[in-house]
Amino acid sequence: MYYKFDTEDIQRAKAALILYAMYKSREKSSPLNGIDTWNRFSNFMRVATLRSKTTAEFIENFCRKSKIQSIRPNYLSTDDPVIIRETGELIMSDNVKDYHLDIIEDNSLLPILNTEQQYLIMLIRERIQREKLNGDIDNDEEN
């Protein structure tokens, strides 16, 4: 299990983490709310990957299409220590957020985001369900 997703593939876990953080950061007015949430999510992924050359561009395109103003760093949390790149220092503190910039810079995720949308969505939905069962989730979620 990587990044709290039920997968042994680190690349897919990275892609799922980005998507999960964007999904959880959505506003109430986002089109990612309602009956067709996951159909829209899949469609937005497809459109965003076609218009992107980098993972950062994918994130921008997806957020624009789904009306996500910003990604909230708490949804990128994996409960792992934060590693300071320059020094290699590990910091374990709730006051220091890990923005996972290494994942956003990983352009090898684009093919996965483009071709494995349904699998990534299932990873996200499974994590949301697990969080609901553990009582670790916001009440405004629709699975």
N, C-alpha and C positions, 0 to 999 in steps of 0.2 A: 504494500500500500504506500503510495507516494502522495504527498500533499493532501492527505485525507480522502483520496479517491481510490476506489477498489480496482486498482490496476497495478501490474508489475512493470509497466512500460513508462519510464520517466518522461519521455516526449509527449505521450498522450496525457499524462498527468499535468504537465506544464500547460498544454493547450486547454485542458479542462479547467485549470485554475484561473486562467485569464477569462474564460467564458463565464465561469461561476461568479467571479468578482464583478464582471459587468452586469450579469443578470441580477445579482443581489443589490447593485448600486442603482438600479432603475428607479425612476420617479413614479408616482401614482398615475401620472398622465402618459406614461410610456405605452406604446402599442404592445409591449411585452406583458401586458396584464389582460386577463380575460380568458375566454374559452379557447381561443386559438393560439395561446401563448407559445407553445412549442413548435407549432407549424410556422409561426412568424419568426421565431428564433432561428429555425433551420433556414428559412428563406433569407433572413438578414445575414446569416453566416455566408451563404452562397454568394450573395451580391457583394458583400464586403471582400471576400477572397478574390473575386474576379477583378475588382478595382484596386487591388493592393499588390505592391511589390515587396513589402516588408511586413513584419508582424506589427510594428508600430502603426503603419498605415491601415492595416486590418482593424486594429482597435479603434482608430479614429473613424473609419468608415462605418463600422458596426455601431459605435456610439452615436454617430450622427443619424443613422437610419432609425435606431431604436430610441432616440431622444434621451440618451443618458448624458447628463451634464458633466459628470466626473466619476472616476472610479474611487470608491472609498477604500483606503488602505487596510482597514480592519478586515475586509473580506478577502484580502490576499494573505491573511495570517495562516500560518501552518503550525504554529506553536514550536517551531524550531528556533534555535538561537540566531540572531542577526549577525551576519559576518561583514565586518568592515573591509571592503576590498583592498584599500591601501595598506593596511597593517595585518590583515588576516585575523584580527581580534574578534572573538565571539562575545556577543552581548546578550544576556538573558534579562530582559526587562519589558514590562508592559508599556513603558513610556517610549520605547524605540520601535518604530514600525519598519517592517521589511517590505519595500515596494517591489521587490522581485524584478528589478530592472534587467537582470540577466535573462529573464524569460522574455521580456518585451523585446530585447535585442536579438533573440534567437529566431532568425528568419527561416530556420529549418522546420519550424512549426507550420508554415503556410500550407504545404502539401497535405498535412494531417487535417488542418482546419478546412481545407477544400474538399477532401475526399471522404472524411470520416465523421460527418456531422451527426448522424444518428447515434453512433457509438459515443461520441463526446457528450451529447445531450443525455444519453442514458447514464453516463458516469455522473453527470451533474444531478440528475433527478434522484439517483440512488443515494448520493451524499445528502441531498436535501431531506429525503425520507429518513435516513439514518439520524440526521440531526433532529428531526421532528420527534422520532421515537425516544431520543435521549433528552428532549426538552431544551436543546441548544439553538433554537431557531426563532426568528421573528414570527409574530403571529400573522403577518400580512402575506405570507407565501401561499402560492397555489402550486400544487404538484400535479 
